[in-house]
Amino acid sequence: MKYPIETDDKAEGSLPERELTEEQFFEQFAALEDGLALLQIHMRGMSENARLFGNLATHMRRSICPTTLSARQVG
């Protein structure tokens, strides 16, 4: 079975119409899934790094000016 490729570009003559075989379609789909899985791994890593950086910044801020934070917490 062949699957036509649709594009958002409706200008005539911009791209020749191509068709994918079922095997090519599934290969491209698998590549997209792999890319998405890798992106999710990177996003989790970035989220963890952001959390650690926030903790470090808080620790540094408290060690540099502990009285300022203590006054805010009391009030």
N, C-alpha and C positions, 0 to 999 in steps of 0.2 A: 504494500500500500504506500502511496506517496502522499506527502503532506505539503500543501502550498505554503510558501512563506509570505506573510503579510507584513507590510511596513506602514508606518504612519505617513510617510512621504507619498502624496498622491500625484506628484508631478509626473506626467507621462514621459517615458523614455529615460527616467533617472536610473532605474535599476532593471536589469532583465529579470523576468520572473523565473525563480528557481524552485525546484521541488526537491525535498529531502526524501531519501528512502527511509523506511522504518528504522533500519539500523543506525543511520546517521542521526535521525531524530533522537533516538534513545542515547546515543553517544553524547550528543550535545546536552541533553537533559541531565545525564549523569555528571557531566563536567560542571553544569550549573549547580547541581546539588553539592558537589565537592567544594566548589567555590563558596557556596553559602555556609557550609560547615566550617571551612577555614575562617571565614569572616566572623562567625559566631565565636570561635575560639579566640580570635584577636580582640573582639569586643569584650569578652570576659576578662582577658588579660589587662586591657586598658582600664576597665572598671576597677579591678583590683589595685592597679597602680595608682589610680586616682584616689581610692580610699586610703591607701598607705601614705600618699603624699599629703592628703588632708590631715591624717593623724600626725605626721611629722611636723607640718606647719603649725598645728595646734600646740604640740609639745614645745616647739621652738618659741612660739609666742608666749606661752606660759612661763618658760624659763627666762625669757628676756625681761618681761614686765609682769611679774606675778601680782603686784598690788593693783594694777589696772583691772585685771580680770577678776580679782577677789572683790573689788569694789562693785563691779557690775553684777556679780553673782549675788551679793548681799542685797543690793537695791532692787 
